Amino acid sequence: MLATAFITRRRVPLLLVVALSLAAVAGASLAGHRHSHAHAASPLAVSGPAHQTEWARSVDPSINLFQMSPVLYRSGLPSDDRDSQLKALGVRTVISFIKDDDHAWVKDPSIRLYSQPMHADRVSDDEILQALRTVRAAQAQGPVLIHCKHGNNRTGIVAAMYRITFEGWSREAALAEMQNNGFGTEDDMTEAVDYLQRADIDAIRVALANGSPCAHGMSWCGVKEQLGML
């Protein structure tokens, strides 16, 4: 860890260049290693494939709304006021993975709104780590709804990783639910499946356990952490 007190303004740019160069080299090496294991089950999976009775239950097909657990729902983006439905479900927090303003359909000021836009085709482990932390923290206040535009790709990634990291599902079990529970077509979830097959589950679990803001020390997030920028 670099001692922030000893970094002068004139030295910071040089340190950034060096740190980014090291990160690029290490990242390339890590990417090759992770690619070779992309289709292997996580060695930290603590349960076998979940039975279908544990899969999310459909609540409202019109917005692809499913209940994953008593404290977690997932859906697409509603086009009209849903306060009464959210109240009936007991939802206290809505977390969005798109840029659209949720105030357009959530009018109740007592429902907390969070936005963490992401792109399913290039989502990082650090982004998923942040999303999982946000979901878990929000659940302390009551049930949470996570959503994207259609409720299958970006939402599917976070939902599957929630199953794996917090509920102990294996990678295969999470993929089975993702692909076979009616969230969308195979084409709808191409990026979600790709990410789940390459996700560094071990690194995300370790970061969740030790409170690190970054899943990988040599990622850009990790470089900023080392430089005291987080």
N, C-alpha and C positions, 0 to 999 in steps of 0.2 A: 504494500500500500504506500503510495507516495504521500509524503507529509505536505499537506496543502500550505502550511505556514512558511515553507521554504521555497515555494514556487513564485518567482517574480513574474510581473506582467510580460517582460521581454522574453522569458524562457518558455511560457505556456505554449506559443505556436510551435516551437521546436519539439516540445514534448508530445503535442498532438500529432505531429507528423510521424515521429518515431512510433508512438502508440498505435496509430492507424496502420502503419506499415507492418508492425508485428501482428496486429489483428488480422490483416489480409492474409499473411502467410499461414498463421495458425488456423484461420477460418477455412482456407482451402484444404488443409490437411484434415480438419475435422469433418468437412463436407464429404470428403472421400471415404472416411471411416464410417460416417453415418449412412452413406448411400449403400455400402456393402451390407448393412444390417437393417435396411429400411423395412423389409418384410418380415422381420423376426418379431416374435412376441416380446413384450417388455419383460425383462427378468424380474422386475419388481411387482408384476401383476400378482395380486393376492387371492384371486378367486378364479374359478373356471368360467366358461361361457354362461352368461345369465340366462335363465329360462325366459321364454317369451312372456310369461305372466308378469315379469318385472319390467317389460318395455313400457314406454310412455303411453298414456291413454288419451285417445282423441277426445277433445272437449267441444271444439267448434271448427269443423272443416272449412268454413268460409274464410277463415284467416289462418288456417293451418295451426290451430291452437291445440297443444297437447299438455297434459300434466305429467311431469317426470317424477315428481315426489310431492309430498305435502307442502314443501317450501320452494318448489321450482316449477315454473311453466315456461313453455317456448312457443313462439308463433311467428307469423309473418307480420307485415305492417298493415294495421287496420286503416280503413279509409273514412271511418266515421267515429263519432263519440262512443267510447267504450267504458265510461266511468261506472255504469251500473254493473257491467260484466266484471270489471276488475274488483269492484266492491264485493260482489257475490263470491268471488274466488279468494277474497282476502288479500289480494296483491297490495303490497306496500311500496314496492320499488319496481321501476321499469328500466331495463338496461338495453340500449340500442347499439347495434354494430354498424349502423349506416348514418349518413349525414342528415337525413330528414328530421325535422323538428317534431318531437313527440307531443308538444303542447297542442298540436292540431287535433289530436284525438284523445288526449288525457287532460281533462279540465279540472279535475279534483286537485287542489293545491296540497292536500295532505299526502299525495302519492309522489314519491321522490323520483326524479328523472335523471338518468346518467347516459352519457353518449361516449362510446369508444369506437369510432369508425375504423374499419379494417377492410382489407381486400383479400378475399379468399384465395386468390391465385398467387399471392406472395406474402401471406401471413407468416409471422415469425413466432418462435417459441416464447420470446419475451412479451409479445402482444397477448398471447394466450395466457401466459402467467399473470399478466396484469388483469385480464378479463376474469380469470378464475378467482383472483383475490377480491375483485370488486363484487362478484356474485356472493362469495362466502361472507364478506363483511356485511353486505346488505341483508342477508338472511337473518342476521341478528335482530332485525326490525320486523321480520315477518316474511311471508311468501314473496318471491321475486319472479318477474316475467322477463325473459331475454328474447330479443327478436332482431331480425334483419328485414329485408324487403319481402322475401318469399318464405322465410322460415325453414330453409333446408341447408343452405351452403355455409354461410358464416355462422348462423345459429347452430347448424349441425356440428361444426368443428368444436365450438365451446361446449355444447351439450355432451358430445362424446368424450371430450377431455375431462369434463366434470365427472362423468361416469367412472373414468379410469382413475383419476387422482383422488377423488373424495369418496367414491363408493366402492373402489377396489375391483372394478371390472377389468377383464383382460382387454387388450387391443382388439382381439378377434370378436369378443362379445359386443364391444362398442360399435365396431364396423357392421356387425350383423344387424343390430337395431337400426343403425343409420340407413342401411341399404334396403331393409325389408319391412319397415314399420309404417310405410305410407307417407313419409315426409315429402317425397318428391320422386321424380324419375332419376334414372342413372345419370342422364346428362345434366340434371339440375345440381348434382352433388359431386361432379368430377373433381373439383378443387378440394372439396372437403375430404374425399377419400384419399386423394394424393397426400394431403397434409397429414392425415391420421397415420398413414403408412410410413411417413418419414419423421414424425414428431419424436423429439428426444424426451421421452416420458420420464426417464430416470432423472435427467437434469431439472425438469420442471418440478418433479416431486421433491427433490433436494432443496431447490430454491423456495418452494412453499414451506418446507419444514424449517429452514434456517432464516427465513425472512429476507433473503436476498432479493433486490429488485430486478435481477437479471438471471436468466437461465444459463447463460454461457459467459464466462469471464472474458473471452476473446471476441465477443460480439461488440457492436458499437455501444450498446447499453453497458456492457462490461467495461469498456474503455472509459466511458464517462464516469462510471462508478469509481474506477481506479484514480481518476483525476479529481475526484471530489466534486463532480458536476451534478450528481444526483442528490 
